[in-house]
C-alpha cells in the first residue's frame, strides 16, 4: 500500500517510515499540513497517517479538509499524544477511522493498518445495493438515500448504519459494535459510539414517520426496529 505520513518530527517520521517500508509499504512523508495538502496526487494514497500536533495547523484541520474539501475517501489513522476521550471522539467524528496514542509502537501500528486494510478491502455484501423501507444503501459506493435524497455520511457512520440495518430487531451491545466497526474493544469507546449513533439518527432522519426507530437499551446497547409492517427488498 502507498501510505501518506504527516509527521513534523523528523526522527519520528524516519522511524515510522522505516517500519512501514520494512513491511513492504510505499511511504510518502510530509512535514506540515500545507505540504500534504499541496500534493497533487492525494487520491493515490491508500491510507493517511496523520499527526495531531503540527507547526502550521492541526491534524484535525487537515483531516477535515481532506474529507470535506478534497473528497478523499481513503482511511485515515490519527496519531496523537492526546488520550482524553473528548479529543478521541472529535477525531472520530471528523472522519478518522482509527487512532494511536503516542509513543507509537511498531507492531501495534502495523496491526492497525492491517485491520483497516481488511475492513476497506473486503466485500461483505453480495448485492451492490439494498433497500430498507425508504432507505437505499449503495454498498459499492458507500452512499445512502432517504426518500430519494442523498445523505452524506462519513465512513464509520456508513458502516455503523449498515450494521444496524443488517441486524434489524437485534440488540447490539457496545462491545459488539466496537469490535465490528472499530475492529477492537476500546476503553471509553461507548461515548464515541453514542456520538456516531446520534449522528446516524439525525442524518438519516430515523423516526416513526420513516418507519424505523433506533433506541438505546439500558445497560445493553442499541436496537434498530422497523415500525412499518413490511420491509422492502
N, C-alpha and C positions, 0 to 999 in steps of 0.2 A: 504494500500500500504506500501511497505518497502522503506523508504526514506533514502538515504545516505546524511549526512550533513558534509560539510567540513568547519569548523569554528575554528580559532585558539584562539578566545577569549572565555574562559570557561564560563563566565557569559552569553554572548550572546548565546553560544551553548546550555546552560542549559535552557534558556528561550524558544528558538525555539523548542528544544526537548519537553518541557512541552506542548507547544501549539499543536504540531503535535500529541503527544500521547493522549492529551485530545480529539483530533479529530479522534481518533481511528486508527492512523497510527503507524506502527512499525518504529523505528528510530535507525540508527547506526551513531554515532558521531565520526568524525575524526578530529584531531587537526593539522595535517600537510598533505601536498601533498604526501610525501613519505609514510606516514601511510596509506592513502587511496589507493595509487597505489600498495601497497604490499598486499592488501586484496585479498584473494584467490577466493572470490565469487562475484566479481563486477557485473557479468551478472545477479545476482539475484535481484539487486535493480530495483525498478520501476521508480524512479526519483532521480536525483542528484541535491542537493542544494549546490552550490559552492561559497565560498567567494573569492573575487579577491585578497585581500592582505593577504599573508601567510608568515611565517618565512623562509621557505626553497625554495619556488618557487611561481609563481603567479597562481591564479586560472585559468587564461587563459592557462598557460602551462599544467595544469592538464587536462583541457577540451580537449586540442589538443591531448594529449597522450591517453586519454580515447577514443576519437573518431577515431583517425588515427591508433594508435598502438594496442590498446586493442579491437577495433571494437565494442565498446559499443554503442548500439542504443537507450538506454533509454533516455527520455527527460532530459535536463539539464537547471536548473534555476540559474542565476547568482545573487549574492548579492554583492553590492559594494557601496562605498561612492562616487565613480566617477559618475558624471552625464553629462560629456561632450559628445557631440554627437559622436565624433571620437572614444571614448572608448566604447560606446554602440555598434557602428557599428562593431568594431573589435571583440567584443564578439559574436555578431550575426553571423558575417562572419565565425568565428571559429566553429560554430555549436551550440551555445546556443539557446535554444527555447524561453527563456524569461529572463527578468532581473528585479530586485528590487533595488531601491536606498535606502541605509540605512539612518536613522534608520528604521528597518523593523517593520511593523505593523501587528498584529495578523490576523485580518480579511482579509486584503489585501493579505497576504501570502497564507492563506487557499483558497481564491478565485482564485489566480493564479494557485495553484496546482490543484484545481478542473477543471479549464479551460484547463490546459494541459492534465489532465487525460481524459476529454471528447474528446479532439482532437485526442489523440492517440488510444483511445479505440473504437471510433465509426467506423463503416464500411460504408463509404459514397458511395461506388460503388458496384453495383450488380455483375459486372464481375470482375474477378481477374486480367484481363489484357485487354488492348485496344490498337489498332494500329491507329496512325495518320500519314499517309504517310510513311516516313522512320523511324518513331519513334514508339517504342513499350514500353508502360508503364505497368509494373507489379505492380499492386496496393498492392497485398498481401505482397510482399517482398520489396516494395518501391525501385524498380530498373527500370532503363531506358536503352534502347538500341537505338543507332542511326546507321542505316545501318548495323545492326547485331553486332555492337561493344558496349560493356557495358560502361556506363558513370557513374562515381562516383559522387553522389550528396549528400549534407547534407540534413537533414530532412526538413528544411524550404525551401530549394531550390527545393526539390521534390514536396512539397505541392504547392509552387507557380507555378512551371512549369505545374503541373497537373491542377491548377486553370485556367491558361491561355488556355491550350489545350481544356479544357471542356467548355470554353467560346469563342471559335474561332469567330473572326469578331466583338466582342463586345469591346467597350471602357470601361476599368475598371479603376475607379478612385482610387487615392491613399487611400482615406478613405475606400472604399470598399475592397481593397486589405488588408489594415491594419486590418480591422475587421475580414476578412475571414481567414487570415493566422496568425495574431498576437492576434486575439480574442479581440481586442480593438483598438480604435483610440489613437495614441500616438503623442504628440508634438515632432516634429523633426524626425518622422518616415520616412519621404519622402526620406531622404538620405539613410537610411537602405534599403528601397525598391529599390531605384536606384541601389545600390550596388548588391543586390540579382538578379535584372533583368539583370545586366551586366554579372554576373557570369553564369546565365542560358543561356544567348545568346552565351557566349563563350564555355561553356561546351557542349552544345547540337549542337553547330555549326549551329545556326538558321540563315539561309541565303536563298537567291533566289535559289541557286543550290539545296538546300534540300527541297524546296517547301514551305517555310514559312518565314514570316518577322515579327519581334517583334519591334514595333516602339513606341516612346514616342509621345503622342498627347499633344501639348502645352496647358497648364493650365487645362487639362482634365484627363490625366493618361496614360495608356498604352493600346495597342491593338495588339493581335496576329492574323495575317491574313495568310490564305493559298493561295499561288500563283499558285499551280498546279491545274489543272482543277477538280480533283475529290479527295475526302477524302476516304482513305482506311478504311475498318472496320475490 
